[in-house]
Amino acid sequence: MSQTLAAPLPDAATRVFPPFSLERLLRSVFTPTEGRRVCILIDLPDISGMKDFGFLKDPQFAIQGRAYEHFYQGLHRDGVMAALGMTGGEMFAYEMTYGSNLDLADACTDQAGNMLSLETDVYPDYDIILCISTFSATAPLTAMAKKYNFRGATLHGVNEIILNSGLSVDYEDVSRDAEKLRRAMTKADEVEIDFQLETGEILTAKLMLSGQEAQKSHGLCRGTQPDIANLPAGEVYFVPTGAEGLFPMKYEDGTLGRLTVTGGRIILSELIEGNQETIAAHNAKLSNDPMTGVLGELGFGTQVLPISYADIQDEKVLGTCHLATGRDDHLGGHLTPDLFKEHKNATHDDILFAPHKTPNFNILQVRMKRGDQHEILIENFRPSEYLLNALAAD
């Protein structure tokens, strides 16, 4: 390991970002754009709300409202399509899935209220598809992009912080930094994570990676090959080949559980604090549909960004890491929706470890083993000297 410590990273709270520019974002991510036909997808509980943009009258659809204001209006009113040589610009609504990365129903509606089909009227007719939704659609759209030969981006949970930071960065820089960190971690044999609870108890999880090539989510979706970018981007990730040990999980209601992992799968949750019924419900799900407990991703953030309180950006912050359970076919894994007992369980659910998200425990240390090389990656939610030096390298 180099003994020269890289210069400190800029503080995310004081980092200055340029104003959001749809033209800059699309040009950066999707070159070439000339001659490409573009459209926007949103999700709604009732797709009839798409007619005449009726959903704009309901404040609960703030994400969809941003899709209209910053993306639809940006393409038309602000002349972005003309500037980039693109055509189309239509907006469609599909039925909300109520789960992360669940397959999409085929029915959709256009802005005139016409009932259409995603697979007949949308996917084959557009070269670039932007999906701004409540629930992530990265996995299903990745599969459809390969089938219908389009490029696209998923931007679920977009809020004003994300627009003015994670979507305003230079994605050439994001891609370059992600590649530096990818090289620093690629072909790792295993990663160990120590979690320290407020009681002082330390839980350790070991993720087996078997020397695989690390992958990156870097935001660039260029050329003509079908691909989907998940924006904001900035992540290095693996599909674990196995996992053992213990790790804590904070549930949506604030309950904290101690999860036992063996054979690459969560088999048990035990209450640390909070609601026992939440733990019991998770255990029942694990028992009824075991695939829901399979760990399908280990990811590391690569960007210096402000906390947005939306995991889509916050998991991309350098110094954080995350696990994910469920389907992983969009990441190159083999866990496909047909392996789940129930369709509603075929989700890909991220479990983010970050100071603002999990304040009742600490990432004490993350360690990587790669052959004879042993490196610390993260300590106390801060990137290690090893990662900082990797970023500083030419």
C-alpha positions as CSV (number, residue, x, y, z in Angstrom):
1,M,0.0,0.0,0.0
2,S,1.2,3.5,-0.8
3,Q,2.3,5.5,2.3
4,T,1.3,8.9,0.7
5,L,-2.2,9.8,1.8
6,A,-4.3,11.4,-0.9
7,A,-5.7,14.9,-0.4
8,P,-8.9,15.0,1.6
9,L,-12.1,14.7,-0.4
10,P,-14.3,17.8,-0.6
11,D,-17.0,18.0,2.0
12,A,-20.3,17.0,0.4
13,A,-22.2,19.7,2.4
14,T,-20.1,22.5,0.9
15,R,-19.5,21.1,-2.6
16,V,-20.9,23.4,-5.2
17,F,-22.8,21.8,-8.1
18,P,-23.8,23.4,-11.3
19,P,-27.6,23.9,-11.9
20,F,-29.4,20.9,-13.3
21,S,-29.3,20.8,-17.1
22,L,-31.3,18.1,-18.9
23,E,-29.3,18.8,-22.1
24,R,-26.0,18.3,-20.4
25,L,-27.2,15.2,-18.6
26,L,-28.6,13.5,-21.8
27,R,-25.6,14.6,-23.9
28,S,-23.2,13.2,-21.3
29,V,-25.0,9.9,-20.7
30,F,-26.4,9.0,-24.1
31,T,-24.0,10.1,-26.8
32,P,-24.9,9.8,-29.6
33,T,-28.3,11.4,-29.4
34,E,-28.6,12.7,-33.0
35,G,-31.6,11.0,-34.7
36,R,-32.6,9.1,-31.6
37,R,-36.3,8.9,-30.6
38,V,-36.9,9.6,-26.8
39,C,-39.8,9.1,-24.4
40,I,-40.5,9.3,-20.7
41,L,-42.2,6.7,-18.5
42,I,-43.8,7.4,-15.1
43,D,-45.7,5.1,-12.8
44,L,-49.2,5.8,-11.4
45,P,-51.6,3.8,-9.2
46,D,-54.3,4.6,-11.8
47,I,-52.9,5.1,-15.2
48,S,-56.0,7.0,-16.3
49,G,-54.4,9.9,-14.4
50,M,-52.0,10.3,-17.3
51,K,-54.8,11.8,-19.5
52,D,-54.1,15.6,-20.0
53,F,-51.5,15.3,-17.3
54,G,-54.2,15.0,-14.7
55,F,-51.8,13.6,-12.1
56,L,-50.2,17.1,-11.8
57,K,-53.2,18.2,-9.7
58,D,-52.4,15.7,-7.0
59,P,-49.5,16.7,-4.7
60,Q,-48.8,13.0,-3.8
61,F,-47.2,12.6,-7.2
62,A,-44.2,14.9,-6.7
63,I,-41.8,12.5,-8.4
64,Q,-44.1,12.3,-11.5
65,G,-44.5,16.1,-11.3
66,R,-40.7,16.5,-11.5
67,A,-40.7,14.1,-14.5
68,Y,-43.1,16.5,-16.2
69,E,-41.4,19.8,-15.2
70,H,-37.8,18.9,-15.6
71,F,-37.8,16.2,-18.3
72,Y,-41.0,16.5,-20.4
73,Q,-41.0,20.2,-20.3
74,G,-37.2,20.2,-20.7
75,L,-37.4,18.2,-23.9
76,H,-40.1,20.5,-25.3
77,R,-40.3,23.9,-23.7
78,D,-36.5,24.2,-23.2
79,G,-35.7,22.9,-26.6
80,V,-33.5,20.0,-25.5
81,M,-34.7,17.6,-28.1
82,A,-33.9,20.1,-30.9
83,A,-30.5,20.9,-29.4
84,L,-29.6,17.2,-29.3
85,G,-31.1,16.2,-32.6
86,M,-33.7,14.0,-31.0
87,T,-37.4,13.3,-31.8
88,G,-40.4,12.0,-29.9
89,G,-40.7,13.4,-26.4
90,E,-43.9,11.6,-25.5
91,M,-44.8,10.6,-21.9
92,F,-46.5,7.4,-20.9
93,A,-47.8,6.1,-17.6
94,Y,-47.7,2.4,-16.5
95,E,-49.2,0.8,-13.4
96,M,-47.2,1.3,-10.2
97,T,-45.6,-2.0,-9.1
98,Y,-45.4,-1.2,-5.3
99,G,-42.1,-3.1,-5.2
100,S,-38.5,-2.5,-6.2
101,N,-37.6,-3.9,-9.6
102,L,-40.8,-6.0,-10.0
103,D,-41.7,-6.7,-13.6
104,L,-44.0,-4.0,-15.2
105,A,-47.5,-4.7,-16.3
106,D,-47.8,-4.2,-20.1
107,A,-50.7,-1.7,-20.1
108,C,-49.8,2.0,-20.4
109,T,-51.5,5.3,-21.2
110,D,-50.4,8.2,-23.2
111,Q,-51.1,11.9,-22.5
112,A,-54.2,11.8,-24.6
113,G,-55.6,8.9,-22.5
114,N,-55.2,6.2,-25.1
115,M,-54.7,2.7,-23.7
116,L,-51.5,1.2,-25.1
117,S,-49.0,-1.6,-24.7
118,L,-45.4,-1.1,-23.5
119,E,-44.2,-4.0,-25.6
120,T,-46.1,-3.1,-28.7
121,D,-46.3,0.7,-28.6
122,V,-43.3,1.9,-26.6
123,Y,-40.3,-0.4,-26.3
124,P,-40.0,-1.1,-30.1
125,D,-40.6,2.6,-31.1
126,Y,-38.0,4.4,-29.0
127,D,-34.2,4.5,-28.9
128,I,-33.9,6.1,-25.5
129,I,-36.4,5.6,-22.6
130,L,-36.2,7.7,-19.4
131,C,-38.1,6.1,-16.5
132,I,-38.8,8.5,-13.6
133,S,-40.8,6.5,-11.1
134,T,-41.7,5.9,-7.5
135,F,-40.3,2.3,-7.5
136,S,-37.2,1.2,-9.3
137,A,-37.6,-0.4,-12.7
138,T,-34.0,-1.0,-13.5
139,A,-34.2,-4.8,-13.6
140,P,-37.3,-5.1,-15.8
141,L,-36.2,-2.4,-18.2
142,T,-32.7,-3.9,-18.5
143,A,-34.4,-7.1,-19.7
144,M,-36.7,-5.2,-22.1
145,A,-33.8,-3.1,-23.5
146,K,-32.0,-6.3,-24.5
147,K,-35.2,-7.7,-26.1
148,Y,-36.2,-4.5,-28.0
149,N,-32.8,-2.9,-28.5
150,F,-33.1,0.4,-26.7
151,R,-31.0,2.4,-24.3
152,G,-32.4,4.2,-21.2
153,A,-32.1,5.4,-17.7
154,T,-34.0,4.7,-14.5
155,L,-34.3,7.6,-12.1
156,H,-36.7,6.5,-9.4
157,G,-37.3,8.7,-6.3
158,V,-36.0,11.9,-7.9
159,N,-36.1,14.8,-5.6
160,E,-34.8,18.4,-5.7
161,I,-31.5,17.5,-3.9
162,I,-30.9,14.7,-6.5
163,L,-31.7,17.0,-9.4
164,N,-29.2,19.6,-8.1
165,S,-26.4,17.3,-7.1
166,G,-26.4,13.7,-8.3
167,L,-27.9,14.6,-11.7
168,S,-25.8,17.7,-12.1
169,V,-22.4,16.2,-11.9
170,D,-20.0,15.6,-14.8
171,Y,-20.5,11.9,-15.7
172,E,-17.1,11.7,-17.3
173,D,-15.7,12.3,-13.9
174,V,-18.1,9.9,-12.2
175,S,-17.2,7.2,-14.7
176,R,-13.5,7.8,-14.3
177,D,-13.6,7.6,-10.5
178,A,-15.9,4.5,-10.6
179,E,-13.3,2.8,-12.8
180,K,-10.5,3.6,-10.5
181,L,-12.3,2.1,-7.5
182,R,-13.5,-0.8,-9.6
183,R,-9.8,-1.7,-10.4
184,A,-9.0,-1.3,-6.7
185,M,-11.5,-4.0,-5.8
186,T,-11.9,-6.2,-8.8
187,K,-11.1,-9.9,-8.5
188,A,-11.5,-9.8,-4.7
189,D,-11.9,-13.2,-3.1
190,E,-14.0,-12.0,-0.2
191,V,-15.1,-9.0,1.8
192,E,-15.7,-8.9,5.5
193,I,-17.9,-6.2,7.2
194,D,-17.8,-5.5,10.9
195,F,-21.0,-3.8,12.3
196,Q,-20.8,-2.3,15.8
197,L,-24.1,-1.9,17.6
198,E,-24.8,0.8,20.2
199,T,-24.3,-1.9,22.9
200,G,-20.8,-2.5,21.7
201,E,-21.7,-5.9,20.1
202,I,-19.9,-6.6,16.8
203,L,-21.6,-8.5,14.0
204,T,-19.5,-9.7,11.1
205,A,-20.7,-10.7,7.7
206,K,-18.4,-12.4,5.1
207,L,-19.3,-12.1,1.4
208,M,-17.6,-14.6,-0.9
209,L,-16.8,-13.1,-4.3
210,S,-14.6,-15.8,-5.8
211,G,-12.2,-13.5,-7.7
212,Q,-15.0,-12.2,-10.0
213,E,-14.6,-9.0,-12.0
214,A,-16.1,-6.1,-10.2
215,Q,-18.8,-4.2,-12.1
216,K,-19.6,-0.5,-12.0
217,S,-22.6,1.7,-12.3
218,H,-21.0,4.8,-13.8
219,G,-23.8,6.6,-15.7
220,L,-22.5,6.4,-19.2
221,C,-24.9,4.6,-21.6
222,R,-23.3,5.4,-25.0
223,G,-23.1,3.8,-28.4
224,T,-25.8,1.7,-29.8
225,Q,-25.8,-1.4,-27.6
226,P,-28.9,-1.9,-25.4
227,D,-28.2,-0.8,-21.9
228,I,-29.9,0.9,-18.9
229,A,-28.1,3.4,-16.7
230,N,-29.3,3.8,-13.1
231,L,-29.1,7.5,-12.2
232,P,-27.6,9.0,-10.1
233,A,-24.7,6.6,-10.8
234,G,-21.4,6.0,-9.0
235,E,-21.1,2.5,-7.6
236,V,-18.8,-0.6,-7.7
237,Y,-20.7,-3.8,-7.1
238,F,-20.4,-7.6,-7.0
239,V,-22.8,-10.5,-7.2
240,P,-21.8,-12.6,-4.1
241,T,-21.2,-16.3,-4.7
242,G,-21.8,-17.0,-1.0
243,A,-22.2,-15.3,2.4
244,E,-21.9,-16.3,6.0
245,G,-22.3,-14.5,9.3
246,L,-24.4,-11.8,10.9
247,F,-25.5,-8.3,10.0
248,P,-28.0,-5.8,11.4
249,M,-30.9,-4.5,9.4
250,K,-33.1,-1.5,10.0
251,Y,-36.7,-2.0,8.9
252,E,-39.0,0.6,7.5
253,D,-40.7,1.1,10.8
254,G,-37.4,1.6,12.6
255,T,-37.2,-1.9,14.1
256,L,-33.6,-3.2,14.2
257,G,-33.0,-6.9,13.6
258,R,-30.0,-9.2,13.8
259,L,-29.9,-11.3,10.6
260,T,-28.2,-14.7,10.3
261,V,-26.8,-15.5,6.9
262,T,-25.6,-19.0,5.7
263,G,-25.1,-20.4,2.3
264,G,-25.5,-16.9,0.8
265,R,-29.0,-16.5,2.2
266,I,-30.7,-14.8,5.2
267,I,-32.3,-17.6,7.2
268,L,-33.3,-15.8,10.4
269,S,-34.1,-12.4,11.8
270,E,-33.9,-11.7,15.6
271,L,-35.1,-8.6,17.4
272,I,-32.6,-6.2,18.7
273,E,-35.0,-3.3,19.3
274,G,-38.4,-2.3,18.1
275,N,-41.4,-4.3,16.9
276,Q,-41.4,-8.1,17.3
277,E,-44.2,-8.4,14.8
278,T,-42.0,-6.9,12.1
279,I,-39.3,-9.5,12.8
280,A,-42.0,-12.3,12.7
281,A,-43.3,-11.1,9.4
282,H,-39.8,-11.1,7.9
283,N,-39.2,-14.6,9.2
284,A,-42.5,-15.9,7.8
285,K,-41.5,-14.4,4.4
286,L,-38.1,-16.1,4.5
287,S,-39.6,-19.4,5.4
288,N,-42.4,-19.2,2.8
289,D,-40.3,-17.9,-0.1
290,P,-36.6,-18.6,0.6
291,M,-35.3,-16.8,-2.5
292,T,-36.3,-13.5,-0.8
293,G,-33.3,-14.0,1.5
294,V,-30.6,-14.6,-1.1
295,L,-27.9,-11.9,-1.1
296,G,-27.7,-10.8,-4.7
297,E,-25.5,-7.7,-4.5
298,L,-22.6,-6.1,-2.5
299,G,-22.2,-2.5,-3.5
300,F,-19.9,0.5,-2.7
301,G,-20.5,4.1,-3.3
302,T,-17.9,6.1,-5.3
303,Q,-19.2,9.7,-5.3
304,V,-19.0,12.7,-2.9
305,L,-22.6,13.8,-2.8
306,P,-25.0,15.3,-0.2
307,I,-27.4,13.1,1.5
308,S,-30.7,13.2,-0.4
309,Y,-32.8,10.8,1.9
310,A,-33.4,8.7,-1.1
311,D,-31.4,5.5,-1.4
312,I,-31.0,5.9,-5.2
313,Q,-28.5,8.6,-4.5
314,D,-27.4,7.9,-0.9
315,E,-26.0,4.4,-1.8
316,K,-23.7,6.1,-4.3
317,V,-22.0,8.1,-1.6
318,L,-18.3,7.2,-1.0
319,G,-17.9,5.6,2.4
320,T,-21.2,3.8,2.3
321,C,-21.9,0.2,1.3
322,H,-25.0,-1.8,0.7
323,L,-26.3,-5.3,0.3
324,A,-29.3,-6.3,-1.7
325,T,-31.6,-9.3,-1.5
326,G,-33.7,-10.9,-4.3
327,R,-33.5,-10.9,-8.1
328,D,-30.1,-10.1,-9.5
329,D,-30.4,-11.0,-13.2
330,H,-29.9,-7.4,-14.2
331,L,-26.5,-7.4,-12.5
332,G,-25.4,-10.6,-14.2
333,G,-26.7,-13.0,-11.6
334,H,-28.9,-16.0,-12.0
335,L,-31.8,-15.2,-9.6
336,T,-34.7,-14.5,-12.0
337,P,-38.4,-13.7,-11.1
338,D,-39.6,-17.2,-12.0
339,L,-37.6,-18.6,-9.0
340,F,-39.8,-16.9,-6.5
341,K,-43.0,-18.5,-5.2
342,E,-45.0,-15.2,-5.5
343,H,-44.6,-12.5,-8.1
344,K,-44.8,-9.8,-5.5
345,N,-41.6,-11.2,-3.9
346,A,-39.5,-11.1,-7.0
347,T,-37.9,-7.7,-6.0
348,H,-34.4,-6.5,-5.7
349,D,-34.2,-4.7,-2.4
350,D,-31.2,-2.6,-1.3
351,I,-30.1,-2.6,2.3
352,L,-28.1,0.6,2.7
353,F,-25.6,1.2,5.5
354,A,-25.1,4.9,6.0
355,P,-24.8,7.2,9.0
356,H,-28.1,9.0,8.4
357,K,-29.9,5.8,7.5
358,T,-28.6,3.5,10.2
359,P,-27.5,5.8,13.1
360,N,-27.9,3.0,15.7
361,F,-25.0,1.0,14.4
362,N,-21.6,1.8,12.8
363,I,-19.7,0.3,9.9
364,L,-16.6,-0.4,12.1
365,Q,-14.5,-1.8,9.2
366,V,-14.8,-3.3,5.7
367,R,-11.9,-5.5,4.7
368,M,-11.1,-7.0,1.3
369,K,-9.0,-10.1,0.6
370,R,-7.6,-10.5,-2.9
371,G,-5.1,-13.4,-3.0
372,D,-2.3,-12.4,-0.6
373,Q,-3.4,-8.7,-0.6
374,H,-5.5,-7.6,2.4
375,E,-6.9,-4.1,2.3
376,I,-9.2,-2.0,4.5
377,L,-11.8,-0.3,2.3
378,I,-14.0,1.6,4.8
379,E,-13.7,2.5,8.5
380,N,-16.4,4.3,10.4
381,F,-18.2,5.2,7.2
382,R,-15.1,6.8,5.8
383,P,-13.1,5.6,2.8
384,S,-9.8,4.2,3.6
385,E,-6.4,5.4,2.6
386,Y,-6.3,2.6,0.1
387,L,-9.4,3.9,-1.7
388,L,-8.4,7.5,-1.5
389,N,-5.0,6.7,-3.1
390,A,-6.8,4.8,-5.8
391,L,-8.9,7.8,-6.6
392,A,-5.8,10.1,-6.6
393,A,-3.9,7.9,-9.0
394,D,-3.6,8.8,-12.7
